[in-house]
Amino acid sequence: MFLSFVRIKEGFISSDTPTIPRNKIKSVYLKSPMFSYPRVVVYFDGPEGKVLRRNISVKYKKEAEQILTEEGLLKS
């Protein structure tokens, strides 16, 4: 029941924006939960000046970390 609540909460606070313009990105974090796949959390400027969040699940943390660092989105 607790996990269902967490998933519903995540659905409400996460944006379903399909593409995010690079100039709108505020910050990017790579999170590694203990019992789940790693995910990239992107905070960006949305409509009306709101800061929105987008969660993107990744399968391979090292590859994601390398790509994000090379692109300058993730600070090493």
Backbone bond lengths (Angstrom), bond angles and torsions (degrees), N, CA, C in turn:
res aa  C-N    CA-C-N  psi(-1)  N-CA   C-N-CA  omega(-1)  CA-C   N-CA-C  phi
1 M - - - 1.444 - - 1.529 110.35 -
2 F 1.326 115.91 -40.01 1.453 119.68 179.38 1.525 111.20 -62.16
3 L 1.329 117.01 -43.76 1.469 120.34 179.88 1.521 111.45 -63.27
4 S 1.320 117.55 -35.83 1.467 120.59 176.69 1.522 110.68 -62.89
5 F 1.326 116.48 -42.82 1.458 120.76 178.14 1.526 110.91 -61.80
6 V 1.333 116.63 -43.42 1.465 120.85 -179.63 1.525 110.28 -62.14
7 R 1.320 118.16 -43.30 1.470 121.24 179.58 1.522 112.13 -65.00
8 I 1.315 117.12 -39.72 1.461 120.40 178.14 1.524 110.13 -65.78
9 K 1.329 117.17 -43.10 1.461 121.67 178.33 1.526 110.59 -61.09
10 E 1.323 117.08 -45.28 1.466 121.32 178.68 1.524 111.00 -59.86
11 G 1.317 117.10 -37.85 1.461 121.02 178.91 1.519 112.62 -63.38
12 F 1.321 116.80 -35.04 1.465 120.36 179.86 1.517 113.03 -75.25
13 I 1.339 118.09 -34.13 1.460 119.06 -175.47 1.523 112.94 -96.27
14 S 1.320 117.98 -5.16 1.459 121.12 179.22 1.527 109.83 -100.78
15 S 1.310 115.36 142.41 1.459 121.29 179.79 1.525 109.77 -87.52
16 D 1.336 116.69 149.38 1.462 120.17 176.50 1.528 111.11 -106.58
17 T 1.310 116.73 27.10 1.451 122.93 178.46 1.531 109.48 -60.73
18 P 1.344 118.59 123.99 1.472 119.79 -177.07 1.535 113.30 -71.66
19 T 1.319 118.27 -36.18 1.462 121.30 178.56 1.522 109.36 -132.70
20 I 1.317 115.07 144.20 1.458 121.01 179.74 1.525 107.29 -121.99
21 P 1.339 117.85 118.55 1.471 119.05 176.75 1.530 110.00 -62.05
22 R 1.303 115.84 137.97 1.471 120.76 -175.62 1.528 112.50 -59.44
23 N 1.328 117.31 -34.00 1.464 119.55 -178.77 1.527 112.51 -72.73
24 K 1.324 118.56 -10.88 1.469 122.60 178.80 1.528 112.60 -92.60
25 I 1.339 117.56 -11.30 1.462 121.49 -176.72 1.519 110.11 -72.19
26 K 1.335 115.97 126.76 1.468 122.54 177.07 1.526 110.61 -89.99
27 S 1.344 116.64 -51.63 1.463 120.54 -178.71 1.529 110.04 -156.66
28 V 1.331 114.80 158.80 1.462 122.13 -179.22 1.526 107.88 -134.14
29 Y 1.329 116.42 132.88 1.461 122.51 177.95 1.519 109.26 -127.91
30 L 1.318 116.05 145.93 1.459 122.28 175.10 1.521 106.93 -109.41
31 K 1.325 117.09 113.28 1.462 121.71 -177.82 1.520 109.53 -108.15
32 S 1.328 115.28 140.75 1.468 121.52 -179.52 1.520 109.90 -124.12
33 P 1.331 118.01 88.59 1.456 119.67 177.73 1.530 110.88 -66.93
34 M 1.297 116.07 157.81 1.454 120.51 -176.02 1.527 113.09 -69.87
35 F 1.324 118.11 -39.33 1.464 121.24 -173.62 1.528 113.11 -115.17
36 S 1.315 117.73 28.64 1.459 120.34 -177.59 1.524 109.40 -151.23
37 Y 1.331 115.25 173.24 1.460 120.20 175.56 1.525 109.93 -68.77
38 P 1.322 116.19 150.68 1.463 118.68 173.28 1.525 109.56 -63.16
39 R 1.315 115.99 157.73 1.456 119.19 178.56 1.509 110.22 -143.96
40 V 1.311 114.14 151.16 1.454 122.25 175.43 1.521 106.46 -98.50
41 V 1.322 116.47 128.35 1.455 121.55 178.21 1.526 107.20 -110.89
42 V 1.333 115.70 119.91 1.458 121.89 -177.54 1.525 108.70 -112.44
43 Y 1.321 116.33 124.00 1.464 121.85 173.42 1.519 107.40 -101.64
44 F 1.343 116.31 130.37 1.456 119.68 -176.73 1.525 110.51 -146.70
45 D 1.349 114.70 161.66 1.461 121.27 177.59 1.516 109.53 -76.90
46 G 1.313 116.11 125.80 1.453 121.59 178.30 1.515 110.08 -105.16
47 P 1.317 115.64 -167.09 1.461 119.09 178.33 1.531 110.84 -66.26
48 E 1.297 115.27 152.47 1.467 123.12 178.16 1.519 112.75 61.60
49 G 1.332 118.41 25.29 1.453 122.20 176.05 1.519 115.55 74.97
50 K 1.321 117.95 9.14 1.466 120.89 179.26 1.523 110.11 -77.62
51 V 1.323 116.24 146.12 1.458 120.94 174.06 1.526 106.53 -94.58
52 L 1.329 115.54 119.27 1.458 121.85 -178.31 1.523 110.12 -106.22
53 R 1.318 115.94 164.72 1.453 121.88 -179.29 1.521 109.21 -127.44
54 R 1.322 116.44 140.28 1.467 121.98 177.25 1.514 108.01 -129.63
55 N 1.332 117.01 124.99 1.461 123.06 176.64 1.522 108.88 -98.11
56 I 1.325 116.03 131.01 1.452 121.43 178.97 1.529 107.67 -127.76
57 S 1.314 116.92 115.26 1.470 120.71 179.05 1.513 109.87 -74.97
58 V 1.322 116.04 140.45 1.466 121.75 177.00 1.523 108.14 -127.32
59 K 1.301 115.63 152.68 1.460 119.79 -177.60 1.531 111.54 -93.50
60 Y 1.317 116.97 -37.01 1.454 121.62 -176.21 1.522 109.91 -117.90
61 K 1.326 116.16 106.14 1.463 121.78 -174.36 1.521 112.21 -63.12
62 K 1.330 118.20 -44.11 1.463 120.71 -176.38 1.524 111.88 -62.44
63 E 1.322 117.37 -41.51 1.465 120.58 178.50 1.520 111.18 -65.86
64 A 1.326 116.82 -42.96 1.464 120.65 179.19 1.521 110.76 -63.34
65 E 1.331 116.17 -42.39 1.458 120.65 -180.00 1.528 110.95 -63.43
66 Q 1.321 116.99 -41.51 1.460 121.43 179.68 1.525 111.31 -64.13
67 I 1.306 117.50 -46.02 1.472 121.81 -179.06 1.527 110.69 -64.58
68 L 1.321 117.00 -45.52 1.466 120.34 -179.38 1.523 111.70 -64.28
69 T 1.330 117.20 -36.52 1.464 120.99 178.02 1.519 110.73 -69.05
70 E 1.344 117.68 -43.80 1.463 121.42 178.92 1.522 111.92 -61.31
71 E 1.325 117.14 -36.18 1.458 121.35 -179.75 1.531 112.97 -81.49
72 G 1.326 116.86 -5.15 1.452 120.73 177.92 1.512 114.24 79.37
73 L 1.320 117.11 15.84 1.456 120.51 179.40 1.515 112.82 -90.29
74 L 1.314 116.81 -24.92 1.462 122.39 -178.08 1.505 108.60 -119.96
75 K 1.303 116.48 127.35 1.472 120.63 179.48 1.522 108.72 -82.35
76 S 1.319 117.41 133.67 1.465 120.34 -178.76 1.510 112.41 -91.95
